């Protein structure tokens, strides 16, 4: 046995969390800082890894199967297989020898001996992985007790009742956890004793009762396990095994799957064996938890609670109300001072808000664990800024403490915290925000009701592409099936609607237009509230509120702006979006999609006319009317962004998006026929059907769209360009400073860009300039969203003043994945099978799409060093993608307005991390 | 004037065709070889370029507009504009001075003087560009004649009639060409004289008549031009200008557009001024044309004709039957011997079959021009091989003489040469092959008739995207408008249908469903025959035949095989294709598409069942039945290719291709409803409608297909793999040597390939190997048809034993062009607007797709030096693409069976050209 498995708290390297686990590492740290820590040692994760070695491959395969979310019977079968494999395992050779050695050292330190009937050493055996998995694994306290040592404990503590109480607690825990005996048996025995002694609470059971209980517990163990183990060493070995096994209990496995905890982050648990201290040895004892700052608000004040005369498990039982830390300060000022000083010391050393567990035994304070405190996003921002201002951390460290996701959560409405409500169901938090609305079950109903001014929530078992119009009409979406990559989740996130998905307890009955949940019946039109940040579903209209944007967030963002190198713009299509974008600090608009301006029915009608025109004249006329309509929007947006660039993309209609489906028209035709409608009406519909059929494309995403439409129907581009330039000209006349950049979509060859410049954009510009009598400044650039554009960037860069990566389309083209189809059909499988780590439409695929971006940037900058290069695909608002985009040297990212803050922060992170390398 | 414009035949560098033009260069060569050539000189193309310089940009723009095939009125307007520009131009400064100098030298050489009334020098003025444009530009003969010199000529020749005949010919040509007087006026005057003198033929007009005619001609000129130019120098200047102008006459412009003659190939015409010799000076004179070998059959024997006592124009008039060269040999053996020797000398020097023009004046042979002979593809192959065997050229030179297009034409049906028919019209040869069918004028009619089993030819003025369904239904396509890049031409070539386009003499009347051509009336339903290799249109059903493959082609191909480095395989899906492929020398199958095996109704039904299955079990069952059906085909093909590799691609169904369209099913449902069909039938259809709707994809090309289906339904891949391996195993048992390579389609990540290997292919292999009891050798590889696969080739190469570029899909993904939609909607526009030079689905886009191929090959070979890399996209049969693929170092190309010969030849060309560099 060449490997060292066991480390005393004094000797372990507390920075090595992977080896010692989180708990072991914190115990080592506090011990080495000379804090009062009950002595002990850690069995490293290496031991656990060696424990599993004989069956690792098999278990890995089984877990992979579990990750694929098999049906329940299959799942149970796999779990049983895992358990069968594990139950045959033995501790690694030599581990127990090493443990004995350290136990002996511990005994020496404590002046007590393990198994000694006069002065016994008792220990706790606790799990502790590198990543905190609260409640997922097992702990056994008071280990070392048996019929002999319990007497020693009674002697030591001069408290027989205490000793037998500790003994029965140990038996219960050991029986349940280490020997896997059904918990109910112990509970029943306890209840019986309580009845026998007329005890309402456990504490009212007299010593005799506890002794009787101990005998009954031992009988249960003998009965179920075959024998009772009274040798403390035997107990210890079994307990260590049990903790190792708990790493692979189904709870823990599913927790890791759900939270995406990879082997790389944590691949085993350590075991911490520590001298017992007791918080239940009278009123000068107790147990508590303290945060170095308020984890909800971030206030710089100790926060937590203390339960006198209790062990940790009593706090959980909730029988007595604990004291607040403020009360502790009043009642035990010395204790408070020591606690305050030490906790703050830990905060300074660890540069993190601390979450500390402590126990007081007969007036003496012991530290049992410390870790970084889990905080609300709000508290995280405030504490980061405060700690920087206090000099504990640098501004850059403060920035790194706040993740873009935290900021994101600060921007969505939440259930009003002052309202006391319980959710009726919980699903997956698929798209953040809390929102109320009346239940509808069909997307068409959603549209219909929304048009009447109703606020609705679309409730479906699952959603399909055909339902998407319902998403837009609804305030939020709730499904009873599907995961975080289901259609509903993906679409809702995509368009920024709150969504809860996979709320399986909701039973939907489409026919009767209602759903049942936990005995409640909710009918169409009833109000519900969903919180897409938590996954909670409530009945009724629950008040929500927008979180206030705290001053510290502003401060943090300013620091971010100081650090970042990437510019941050927003994708905004409407004046209201532009306003929000400015408020969040966008430095211009990176993408204005004209198509989105056509949501209004009157405009949509005109657009359809443009598309369906059979002659150039017809098209020209419809186009001019349309341009006039949107010119005012252009002007408004340019004015809101005064002094900042506004990139307007020439229309890029994958035509089908604006047309009815052929089979839908056909349906109408037949319905008309069957209802004996007028011949004329039928003929009209038939003409439409024919025209739509002619326009229908096999693959509209790669069809007659973007610049291809500009080439074949330049009049469309002429009309739009004139609208933009007239808006610009009018603002200039009003003394404003509009900065217009015209962007051509779907370019795959320099020739296309040159053609539409020469045959549409420049002629239109000449016309407008003549009309206004002055030169109108504007730039012309192109999306880089086809692969060929990226590969021939050198040629295209000579025709363009700016590039903007359209990574949505570029990702489609790189993978040959149609996003609509992929996210509905096979992407979820790819993610669960592990073929993909991330949805490439959310997080940039570095190897493929990223490679193209690199090639493109390099070629473009070489051919045209002045070219401005940004990104306006969805990835521009994705933190991990932003890191990559920073590294390849883009000029800016453009994100949806609500993601501007996130982008600013992520850009800062990227800059800092680059420096740190 | 620093530039030298004029070169005597003795001094010009005959290799510089670009400067001297083809004719000038040949005259220089023959002069310098001491052939009897009437002395003269060449005004170089430089002079013509300088002539056009002042208006070049304007003309270029106008020509570009013409190339876009504008409507007739627009076209006429442009032509007028060009003409207006040109008419104002003057000869470059100093040119005439230089011409005078050389004329004087010529006079000295000849002992005659230009304009001398006693012994006049007469010259011809002929155009001649670097590229031969037969009949496109102008020639003036007998220049130098006027009322005085005609008498001198009479004296010189002692033949007054001859002199006046020459004079009237000159006046007519000069009037028509140089002065642009309507030809009809001269013709009418000639007819009148003939009536007056009762002359049936021109030769019967007596001298007086000719003299009278000369007067009348001069009057016509005076009348139309304002004056008569009798100064020979003035005549000469006007004639030179006229030849320069003829470079830009509409005929010539359209010829260059239609034949894709770029500025690079020929950007001006030279002018050749040469002493006149006369073939019409009696029976010991004459004029002729001779080929050094038979241009139709390639036979090594002089071939051509000789018309005694005639000038070139008389041959065209066709009054007398010329002698064959064989007859010349009998009648003028000395002349024949001299001709033979000189022609063969030219062939040896120029290493080309020669097409020589000669004139005999009073027994003396003069050479007027030589050029490379235009030959039938058959003759081209035979002469190339013969000349190599005779030692005139090397084998490699022989190979280079035959272009892949020549070989291609040898493979298409032609009009049976034994049938004596004349075409009624000639258009552009847009897509090769001769084919007969009944005329239809509407694509819908084409479909309707084709469905009834009729063979039809679609005849349109021009075609549009909406007509494409008619192409598929027709045997061939004929249009009366448009060039070689018109929509009709592009689409027909794209889908391999014979087509003749721009046959302008055909006047189509859609309303009366007929067309007129040269006085014939052809109605809907009448038979016609078109030959897309020649552009000829015939009335009636003319017999066509497949050309016989001559022995020399075989020889040439063997030489090609010796030289080429690229392997050549075939794409073949059925046993009959595999047979053809072997016959044409394919070294294996590069792509077997399983989908194509499902054309048979019973199989298609099963396949639909596989696709529509809602459960794994259902799918598995249908799949196994299907696999059993196709196993026999696999076996047959592997046996045909015994000893050669056969790459079978796992199924890649873009599902929609195998399913009915939703609106079509809906139509059926309503028809059933309206005809009161049984409820059950309707319900069944409705269920199908629902299922198809669920499977319908927004962009099936990028949807749930290829390996994505293999990942989500591995049972499909298992079934297919088993079928392949069982076929292989059975052949092995029979002592054969089947070489199976299994190819996975649509891979975009190494993970996908690994997944289907581990979860479908290898398990299936283990099962079959167990069944047969021996190890079955096979390889696993992947298509490279997604961009990401190319970019991450290093990772994928570690999972694959071979790569095969699927450049069809790769091109789609690179451009983001859906081929179906692009070729119907915007690609024809792109080609006519010049945004694209070639259809990238036919000729590889080097800049984009080519770049990906380069990246991929480099990365793949680095990661896996043993990997075999080929191509199975359509480009594998395209000669220009093959050159590129050779250069990037592919192992083989795979082409459709009929393109295997072409690929072998192109691969040889690539290897030779690489060596020459």
HADDOCK unambig.tbl for C-alpha pairs under 7 A between the chains (distance, minus, plus):
assign (segid A and resid 662 and name CA) (segid B and resid 663 and name CA) 6.24 0.50 0.50
assign (segid A and resid 663 and name CA) (segid B and resid 662 and name CA) 6.27 0.50 0.50
assign (segid A and resid 663 and name CA) (segid B and resid 663 and name CA) 4.14 0.50 0.50
assign (segid A and resid 663 and name CA) (segid B and resid 666 and name CA) 6.73 0.50 0.50
assign (segid A and resid 666 and name CA) (segid B and resid 663 and name CA) 6.76 0.50 0.50
assign (segid A and resid 670 and name CA) (segid B and resid 670 and name CA) 6.76 0.50 0.50
assign (segid A and resid 694 and name CA) (segid B and resid 466 and name CA) 6.59 0.50 0.50
assign (segid A and resid 697 and name CA) (segid B and resid 821 and name CA) 5.96 0.50 0.50
assign (segid A and resid 698 and name CA) (segid B and resid 699 and name CA) 6.69 0.50 0.50
assign (segid A and resid 698 and name CA) (segid B and resid 820 and name CA) 6.72 0.50 0.50
assign (segid A and resid 698 and name CA) (segid B and resid 821 and name CA) 6.47 0.50 0.50
assign (segid A and resid 699 and name CA) (segid B and resid 698 and name CA) 6.68 0.50 0.50
assign (segid A and resid 699 and name CA) (segid B and resid 699 and name CA) 4.29 0.50 0.50
assign (segid A and resid 699 and name CA) (segid B and resid 700 and name CA) 6.44 0.50 0.50
assign (segid A and resid 699 and name CA) (segid B and resid 701 and name CA) 6.46 0.50 0.50
assign (segid A and resid 699 and name CA) (segid B and resid 818 and name CA) 6.00 0.50 0.50
assign (segid A and resid 700 and name CA) (segid B and resid 699 and name CA) 6.43 0.50 0.50
assign (segid A and resid 701 and name CA) (segid B and resid 699 and name CA) 6.47 0.50 0.50
assign (segid A and resid 702 and name CA) (segid B and resid 816 and name CA) 4.91 0.50 0.50
assign (segid A and resid 702 and name CA) (segid B and resid 817 and name CA) 4.74 0.50 0.50
assign (segid A and resid 702 and name CA) (segid B and resid 818 and name CA) 4.84 0.50 0.50
assign (segid A and resid 703 and name CA) (segid B and resid 817 and name CA) 6.03 0.50 0.50
assign (segid A and resid 703 and name CA) (segid B and resid 818 and name CA) 5.57 0.50 0.50
assign (segid A and resid 703 and name CA) (segid B and resid 821 and name CA) 5.51 0.50 0.50
assign (segid A and resid 703 and name CA) (segid B and resid 822 and name CA) 6.34 0.50 0.50
assign (segid A and resid 704 and name CA) (segid B and resid 821 and name CA) 6.96 0.50 0.50
assign (segid A and resid 704 and name CA) (segid B and resid 822 and name CA) 6.93 0.50 0.50
assign (segid A and resid 704 and name CA) (segid B and resid 825 and name CA) 6.75 0.50 0.50
assign (segid A and resid 704 and name CA) (segid B and resid 826 and name CA) 6.78 0.50 0.50
assign (segid A and resid 708 and name CA) (segid B and resid 826 and name CA) 6.89 0.50 0.50
assign (segid A and resid 712 and name CA) (segid B and resid 826 and name CA) 6.96 0.50 0.50
assign (segid A and resid 712 and name CA) (segid B and resid 829 and name CA) 6.99 0.50 0.50
assign (segid A and resid 748 and name CA) (segid B and resid 815 and name CA) 5.64 0.50 0.50
assign (segid A and resid 751 and name CA) (segid B and resid 835 and name CA) 5.47 0.50 0.50
assign (segid A and resid 752 and name CA) (segid B and resid 835 and name CA) 6.50 0.50 0.50
assign (segid A and resid 786 and name CA) (segid B and resid 814 and name CA) 6.44 0.50 0.50
assign (segid A and resid 786 and name CA) (segid B and resid 815 and name CA) 6.01 0.50 0.50
assign (segid A and resid 786 and name CA) (segid B and resid 816 and name CA) 5.84 0.50 0.50
assign (segid A and resid 787 and name CA) (segid B and resid 814 and name CA) 4.77 0.50 0.50
assign (segid A and resid 787 and name CA) (segid B and resid 815 and name CA) 6.44 0.50 0.50
assign (segid A and resid 788 and name CA) (segid B and resid 814 and name CA) 5.03 0.50 0.50
assign (segid A and resid 788 and name CA) (segid B and resid 815 and name CA) 5.50 0.50 0.50
assign (segid A and resid 788 and name CA) (segid B and resid 848 and name CA) 5.12 0.50 0.50
assign (segid A and resid 791 and name CA) (segid B and resid 848 and name CA) 5.92 0.50 0.50
assign (segid A and resid 792 and name CA) (segid B and resid 847 and name CA) 6.78 0.50 0.50
assign (segid A and resid 792 and name CA) (segid B and resid 848 and name CA) 6.56 0.50 0.50
assign (segid A and resid 813 and name CA) (segid B and resid 813 and name CA) 5.14 0.50 0.50
assign (segid A and resid 813 and name CA) (segid B and resid 814 and name CA) 6.99 0.50 0.50
assign (segid A and resid 813 and name CA) (segid B and resid 816 and name CA) 6.47 0.50 0.50
assign (segid A and resid 814 and name CA) (segid B and resid 786 and name CA) 6.45 0.50 0.50
assign (segid A and resid 814 and name CA) (segid B and resid 787 and name CA) 4.77 0.50 0.50
assign (segid A and resid 814 and name CA) (segid B and resid 788 and name CA) 5.03 0.50 0.50
assign (segid A and resid 814 and name CA) (segid B and resid 813 and name CA) 6.99 0.50 0.50
assign (segid A and resid 815 and name CA) (segid B and resid 748 and name CA) 5.63 0.50 0.50
assign (segid A and resid 815 and name CA) (segid B and resid 786 and name CA) 6.02 0.50 0.50
assign (segid A and resid 815 and name CA) (segid B and resid 787 and name CA) 6.46 0.50 0.50
assign (segid A and resid 815 and name CA) (segid B and resid 788 and name CA) 5.50 0.50 0.50
assign (segid A and resid 816 and name CA) (segid B and resid 702 and name CA) 4.89 0.50 0.50
assign (segid A and resid 816 and name CA) (segid B and resid 786 and name CA) 5.85 0.50 0.50
assign (segid A and resid 816 and name CA) (segid B and resid 813 and name CA) 6.48 0.50 0.50
assign (segid A and resid 817 and name CA) (segid B and resid 702 and name CA) 4.74 0.50 0.50
assign (segid A and resid 817 and name CA) (segid B and resid 703 and name CA) 6.01 0.50 0.50
assign (segid A and resid 818 and name CA) (segid B and resid 699 and name CA) 5.96 0.50 0.50
assign (segid A and resid 818 and name CA) (segid B and resid 702 and name CA) 4.83 0.50 0.50
assign (segid A and resid 818 and name CA) (segid B and resid 703 and name CA) 5.55 0.50 0.50
assign (segid A and resid 820 and name CA) (segid B and resid 698 and name CA) 6.69 0.50 0.50
assign (segid A and resid 821 and name CA) (segid B and resid 697 and name CA) 5.94 0.50 0.50
assign (segid A and resid 821 and name CA) (segid B and resid 698 and name CA) 6.45 0.50 0.50
assign (segid A and resid 821 and name CA) (segid B and resid 703 and name CA) 5.49 0.50 0.50
assign (segid A and resid 821 and name CA) (segid B and resid 704 and name CA) 6.96 0.50 0.50
assign (segid A and resid 822 and name CA) (segid B and resid 703 and name CA) 6.30 0.50 0.50
assign (segid A and resid 822 and name CA) (segid B and resid 704 and name CA) 6.90 0.50 0.50
assign (segid A and resid 825 and name CA) (segid B and resid 704 and name CA) 6.68 0.50 0.50
assign (segid A and resid 826 and name CA) (segid B and resid 704 and name CA) 6.76 0.50 0.50
assign (segid A and resid 826 and name CA) (segid B and resid 708 and name CA) 6.89 0.50 0.50
assign (segid A and resid 826 and name CA) (segid B and resid 712 and name CA) 6.98 0.50 0.50
assign (segid A and resid 829 and name CA) (segid B and resid 712 and name CA) 7.00 0.50 0.50
assign (segid A and resid 835 and name CA) (segid B and resid 751 and name CA) 5.52 0.50 0.50
assign (segid A and resid 835 and name CA) (segid B and resid 752 and name CA) 6.54 0.50 0.50
assign (segid A and resid 847 and name CA) (segid B and resid 792 and name CA) 6.82 0.50 0.50
assign (segid A and resid 848 and name CA) (segid B and resid 788 and name CA) 5.13 0.50 0.50
assign (segid A and resid 848 and name CA) (segid B and resid 791 and name CA) 5.96 0.50 0.50
assign (segid A and resid 848 and name CA) (segid B and resid 792 and name CA) 6.63 0.50 0.50
